[in-house]
């Protein structure tokens, strides 16, 4: 009696099966979409000072965990010395164009950190 509205007037289970199929389809779609969004980092190029190899591990992990959907680069200087210079992923994933040291990108809000450090000093 309580679930008659869910089963329909005929008392069959077709609407229930359809509901499970729809929910299953939605879950499958989102799972596949999430997995496809993850980028395997096959083309990591650059340099890491042996003392800072953990930076490379974290960089790779960002791709594996899906935080970087296409491509990224990082360069770190310490006391005027380049200690990390990494690039990887895709500059344009749809065309298969890989990220290189010459890839240009738009940087948003990059100066906020410098500004905050200046104000806090």
C-alpha positions in Angstrom: 0.0 0.0 0.0 2.7 2.5 0.9 4.7 2.0 -2.4 1.8 1.6 -4.8 2.4 5.0 -6.2 6.0 3.9 -7.0 5.0 0.7 -8.7 2.3 2.2 -10.8 -1.3 1.1 -11.1 -0.6 -2.4 -12.5 1.5 -3.4 -9.4 4.4 -4.4 -11.7 8.0 -3.6 -11.2 8.8 -1.9 -14.5 8.9 1.6 -13.0 11.2 0.3 -10.2 13.5 -1.3 -12.7 13.5 1.8 -14.8 14.4 3.9 -11.8 17.3 1.6 -10.9 18.5 1.8 -14.6 18.3 5.6 -14.5 20.2 5.9 -11.2 22.8 3.3 -12.4 23.2 5.2 -15.7 23.8 8.5 -13.9 26.3 7.0 -11.5 28.1 5.3 -14.4 28.2 8.5 -16.4 29.7 10.5 -13.5 32.2 7.8 -12.6 33.4 7.6 -16.2 33.5 11.4 -16.5 35.6 11.6 -13.3 38.0 8.9 -14.4 38.4 10.4 -17.9 39.1 13.8 -16.3 42.2 12.4 -14.6 45.3 12.9 -16.6 48.1 10.3 -16.6 51.3 12.2 -16.5 53.3 10.5 -19.3 55.2 13.5 -20.5 56.8 15.1 -17.4 59.8 17.1 -18.4 62.1 19.4 -16.5 64.5 19.4 -13.6 64.3 18.9 -9.8 67.2 19.4 -7.5 67.7 16.0 -5.6 67.0 17.7 -2.3 63.5 18.7 -3.5 62.3 15.5 -5.2 59.2 15.5 -3.1 57.9 18.4 -5.1 58.0 16.2 -8.2 56.0 13.5 -6.3 53.3 16.1 -5.3 53.2 17.4 -8.9 52.6 13.9 -10.2 50.0 13.3 -7.5 48.0 16.3 -8.5 47.5 14.8 -12.0 46.8 11.3 -10.6 44.2 12.6 -8.1 42.5 14.7 -10.8 43.4 18.2 -9.5 45.2 19.0 -12.8 42.8 18.1 -15.7 45.1 19.0 -18.5 48.6 20.5 -18.0 50.6 22.5 -15.5 54.1 23.9 -14.9 56.0 25.0 -11.8 59.3 26.7 -11.4 60.9 27.4 -8.0 63.9 29.5 -7.2 65.8 29.4 -3.9 68.4 32.1 -3.2 68.7 32.8 -6.9 69.1 29.1 -7.9 66.5 27.2 -10.0 65.7 24.2 -7.9 62.4 23.0 -9.5 61.4 23.4 -13.2 58.7 21.0 -14.2 56.1 20.9 -17.0 53.7 18.1 -17.8 50.3 17.2 -19.2 48.6 18.8 -22.2 48.5 22.3 -23.4 45.4 21.3 -25.4 44.1 17.9 -24.4 41.5 17.7 -27.2 44.2 18.1 -29.9 46.8 16.1 -28.0 49.3 19.0 -27.9 51.6 18.4 -25.0 52.8 20.9 -22.5 56.3 22.0 -23.1 58.7 24.6 -21.6 57.5 27.0 -24.3 53.8 26.7 -23.6 52.2 30.0 -22.7 49.4 30.2 -20.1 47.2 32.8 -18.5 48.0 33.4 -14.9 45.2 34.6 -12.7 45.7 36.2 -9.2 49.4 35.3 -9.1 50.4 38.6 -7.6 48.1 38.3 -4.6 50.6 36.2 -2.7 53.4 38.6 -3.4 51.2 41.5 -2.4 50.2 39.7 0.9 53.9 39.0 1.7 54.8 42.6 1.1 52.0 43.8 3.4 52.8 41.4 6.2 56.5 42.4 6.2 
